[in-house]
Amino acid sequence: GWRVEILRGKVHQLGSGDHTLCEKCNNHTGAWYGKAFADWTYQAFRVISFAKDEPTLYYQFRIFPLRVIKQIVCMFFSANGPSFRTVHPDLVKFILNREDRYLNPKIRIYCYYNLSPVSRQSGIASLLNIERQQLQTFSEIAYMPLGYIMTLESEVPDNRPVDISFFAHYRYNDWKEFSFKIPVLSVYTYFPGDYRNRDEVLATLRESRSQSKPR
């Protein structure tokens, strides 16, 4: 089990958040990474279509991995607001120098398929996993067809998403082919790190109501 312990930033139903870099920097990063990220997203849509919304196998992606992960990092800057830039100057350097490689090993990025029309975006959140007695600190962006989790010196809140941090090991012009088995996770609520589907949420609600009734 888990509960939301701390939540900083905002949870958004729609939209990608505010720009948190200067206008010139936003223009540069969009030109450097935007098309590669769009190609990666389009390929994910194709997998979902081919698999009829049940992508349980390994599927091939042909991408510019460094460009893709840099665009994802840009998205996390939007999700977290201006203070995130101050706290993580290493990430600012990572995206503003297109040739820069490697993430801080304390930061990991994961992805999963989100087939739900529900979108969510959260700043830095901390979940207390009661069973493990762990505080898990992360930020999340979930839109169709892919959701992303960035962990900060922490375990990931769910073990199923695929770790794509290694995308940062490649050079800017490296075009690579990978086979991924990316899990489908349910995004039904607006709580970061919550992957219960509708039936599970309703079952939890019924159980909570039954326990609260006077005996």
C-alpha positions as CSV (number, residue, x, y, z in Angstrom):
1,G,0.0,0.0,0.0
2,W,1.0,3.6,-0.3
3,R,-0.2,7.1,0.4
4,V,0.6,10.6,-0.9
5,E,2.9,12.1,1.7
6,I,4.1,15.3,0.0
7,L,3.2,17.0,-3.2
8,R,5.0,20.0,-4.7
9,G,4.1,21.6,-7.9
10,K,0.8,21.1,-9.7
11,V,-1.2,18.2,-11.1
12,H,-2.6,19.2,-14.5
13,Q,-5.4,17.4,-16.3
14,L,-4.4,18.7,-19.7
15,G,-1.6,20.8,-21.3
16,S,2.1,20.5,-21.0
17,G,2.8,23.2,-18.4
18,D,4.6,26.5,-18.6
19,H,7.9,27.1,-20.3
20,T,10.6,27.3,-17.7
21,L,13.6,28.1,-19.9
22,C,14.2,31.4,-21.7
23,E,12.4,31.8,-25.0
24,K,15.6,31.4,-27.0
25,C,16.4,28.2,-25.1
26,N,12.9,26.8,-25.7
27,N,13.3,27.5,-29.4
28,H,16.7,25.8,-29.6
29,T,15.6,22.7,-27.7
30,G,12.4,22.4,-29.8
31,A,14.5,22.5,-33.0
32,W,17.1,20.1,-31.7
33,Y,14.9,17.4,-30.1
34,G,11.3,18.0,-31.1
35,K,11.1,16.0,-34.3
36,A,13.0,13.0,-32.8
37,F,10.5,13.0,-29.9
38,A,7.6,13.2,-32.3
39,D,8.9,10.2,-34.3
40,W,9.3,8.2,-31.1
41,T,5.7,9.0,-30.1
42,Y,4.4,8.2,-33.5
43,Q,6.1,4.8,-33.4
44,A,4.4,4.2,-30.0
45,F,1.0,5.0,-31.5
46,R,1.8,2.5,-34.4
47,V,2.6,-0.2,-31.9
48,I,-0.6,0.4,-30.0
49,S,-2.6,0.3,-33.3
50,F,-0.9,-2.9,-34.5
51,A,-1.3,-4.6,-31.2
52,K,-5.0,-3.5,-30.9
53,D,-4.3,-1.8,-27.6
54,E,-2.7,-4.9,-26.1
55,P,1.1,-4.4,-26.7
56,T,2.4,-7.4,-24.7
57,L,5.3,-8.3,-27.0
58,Y,8.7,-6.8,-27.8
59,Y,8.4,-4.2,-30.6
60,Q,11.1,-2.3,-32.5
61,F,11.7,1.4,-32.3
62,R,14.2,3.3,-34.5
63,I,15.1,6.5,-32.8
64,F,17.6,9.2,-31.9
65,P,17.8,8.2,-28.2
66,L,19.7,11.2,-26.9
67,R,17.4,13.6,-28.6
68,V,14.3,11.7,-27.3
69,I,15.4,11.7,-23.6
70,K,16.5,15.4,-23.8
71,Q,13.0,16.4,-24.9
72,I,11.5,14.3,-22.1
73,V,13.8,16.2,-19.6
74,C,12.5,19.5,-21.1
75,M,8.9,18.3,-20.4
76,F,9.9,17.7,-16.8
77,F,11.1,21.2,-16.5
78,S,7.7,22.4,-17.6
79,A,6.0,20.0,-15.1
80,N,8.1,21.3,-12.2
81,G,8.3,25.1,-12.6
82,P,11.2,27.6,-12.5
83,S,12.6,26.3,-9.1
84,F,13.5,23.0,-10.7
85,R,16.0,24.7,-12.9
86,T,17.8,26.2,-9.9
87,V,17.9,22.9,-8.0
88,H,19.2,20.9,-11.0
89,P,21.7,22.9,-13.0
90,D,23.2,19.7,-14.3
91,L,20.0,19.0,-16.1
92,V,20.0,22.5,-17.5
93,K,23.4,21.9,-18.9
94,F,22.3,18.5,-20.2
95,I,19.5,20.0,-22.4
96,L,21.1,23.3,-23.4
97,N,24.2,21.6,-24.8
98,R,22.9,19.3,-27.4
99,E,26.1,17.3,-27.4
100,D,26.1,16.7,-23.7
101,R,25.6,13.1,-22.6
102,Y,24.9,11.1,-19.5
103,L,22.4,11.8,-16.7
104,N,23.3,12.2,-13.1
105,P,23.1,8.5,-11.9
106,K,20.8,9.7,-9.1
107,I,18.2,10.6,-11.7
108,R,16.4,7.9,-13.7
109,I,13.7,8.1,-16.4
110,Y,11.1,5.4,-17.0
111,C,8.3,5.0,-19.5
112,Y,5.0,3.1,-19.9
113,Y,2.1,3.0,-22.3
114,N,-0.9,5.2,-21.3
115,L,-3.9,4.2,-23.3
116,S,-6.3,6.3,-21.2
117,P,-7.8,9.6,-22.4
118,V,-6.9,10.9,-18.9
119,S,-3.7,12.9,-18.8
120,R,-1.8,13.9,-15.7
121,Q,1.3,15.9,-14.9
122,S,2.9,16.4,-11.5
123,G,5.8,18.2,-10.0
124,I,8.0,16.5,-7.5
125,A,5.9,14.2,-5.4
126,S,6.8,11.9,-2.6
127,L,4.9,8.7,-1.9
128,L,5.3,6.7,1.3
129,N,5.2,3.0,0.5
130,I,3.9,1.6,3.7
131,E,4.7,-2.0,2.9
132,R,8.4,-1.3,2.0
133,Q,8.7,1.6,4.5
134,Q,10.2,3.7,1.6
135,L,9.7,7.3,0.6
136,Q,9.7,7.4,-3.2
137,T,10.4,10.8,-4.8
138,F,9.6,11.4,-8.4
139,S,7.9,13.5,-11.0
140,E,5.4,12.2,-13.6
141,I,4.1,13.1,-17.0
142,A,1.3,11.0,-18.5
143,Y,-0.3,11.6,-21.9
144,M,-1.4,9.2,-24.6
145,P,0.4,7.1,-25.8
146,L,3.3,7.2,-23.3
147,G,3.8,8.2,-19.7
148,Y,7.1,9.1,-18.1
149,I,8.5,9.0,-14.6
150,M,11.6,10.8,-13.4
151,T,13.0,9.5,-10.0
152,L,15.3,11.6,-7.9
153,E,17.6,9.5,-5.6
154,S,14.7,7.1,-5.2
155,E,13.1,3.8,-6.2
156,V,10.5,4.0,-8.9
157,P,6.9,4.0,-7.5
158,D,6.0,1.0,-9.6
159,N,8.4,-1.7,-10.9
160,R,6.7,-2.2,-14.2
161,P,7.8,0.9,-16.3
162,V,10.8,0.5,-18.5
163,D,14.0,2.3,-17.6
164,I,15.1,4.4,-20.6
165,S,17.9,6.4,-18.8
166,F,20.4,4.7,-21.0
167,F,19.2,6.8,-23.9
168,A,21.5,9.5,-22.5
169,H,24.6,7.4,-23.2
170,Y,24.4,8.0,-27.0
171,R,25.7,10.8,-29.1
172,Y,23.4,13.5,-30.6
173,N,23.5,12.0,-34.2
174,D,23.3,8.3,-33.1
175,W,20.3,6.7,-34.7
176,K,19.6,3.3,-33.0
177,E,17.2,0.4,-33.1
178,F,15.8,-1.0,-29.9
179,S,13.3,-3.7,-29.0
180,F,11.1,-2.8,-26.0
181,K,8.4,-4.6,-24.1
182,I,6.7,-1.5,-22.6
183,P,3.9,-2.2,-20.1
184,V,0.4,-0.7,-20.2
185,L,-0.4,1.1,-17.0
186,S,-3.8,2.5,-16.1
187,V,-4.0,6.3,-15.6
188,Y,-7.5,6.7,-14.2
189,T,-7.0,9.1,-11.2
190,Y,-5.0,12.3,-11.1
191,F,-2.8,11.0,-8.3
192,P,0.9,10.6,-9.4
193,G,2.2,7.1,-9.2
194,D,-1.4,5.6,-9.0
195,Y,-1.9,2.9,-11.7
196,R,-5.2,1.4,-10.4
197,N,-7.8,1.0,-13.1
198,R,-11.4,2.0,-12.7
199,D,-12.6,-1.2,-11.2
200,E,-9.8,-1.2,-8.7
201,V,-10.5,2.4,-7.7
202,L,-14.2,1.7,-7.3
203,A,-13.5,-1.5,-5.2
204,T,-11.3,0.5,-2.9
205,L,-14.0,3.2,-2.6
206,R,-16.6,0.5,-1.7
207,E,-14.3,-1.1,0.9
208,S,-13.6,2.3,2.4
209,R,-17.3,3.1,2.7
210,S,-18.1,-0.2,4.2
211,Q,-15.4,0.2,6.9
212,S,-16.6,3.7,7.7
213,K,-20.2,2.6,8.4
214,P,-21.2,2.4,12.1
215,R,-21.5,-1.2,13.3
